[in-house]
Amino acid sequence: GPPPRGGGGGPPRGGGAPRGPPRALHDRLVTEGLEVLRREGVRGKNVTPRLLEYFHDHSGGESLRANVELVLSNARLAGAVGAEIARQS
């Protein structure tokens, strides 16, 4: 059959999948953050902004680092996809 799409497989060169905060920190922040939401009565469209604020305030910079890595990883992936589309045109 035809070769697999997407080139050589794996993540684009120049980086892999973004790393999130350490698992224990992640789990603690989610558990505590959800408790804060419950205590404060936060619901609906206010949940995500309040939870992200909690993560930022209580992660010692880890949530910001993880978000920056995610943005950079998405940009690398978009560049690789665009280059592949251009190559196939």
Residue pairs with C-beta under 8 A, 6 or more apart in sequence:
6 84
7 80
7 84
11 17
11 73
11 77
12 76
12 77
12 79
12 80
14 76
15 72
15 73
15 76
16 73
17 73
18 66
18 69
18 70
18 72
18 73
19 66
19 69
20 26
20 66
21 29
21 59
21 62
21 63
21 65
21 66
22 62
25 59
25 62
29 54
29 55
29 58
29 59
29 63
32 54
32 58
33 51
33 54
33 55
33 58
34 51
36 42
36 50
36 54
37 43
37 47
37 50
37 51
40 50
42 50
52 63
55 63
56 63
56 64
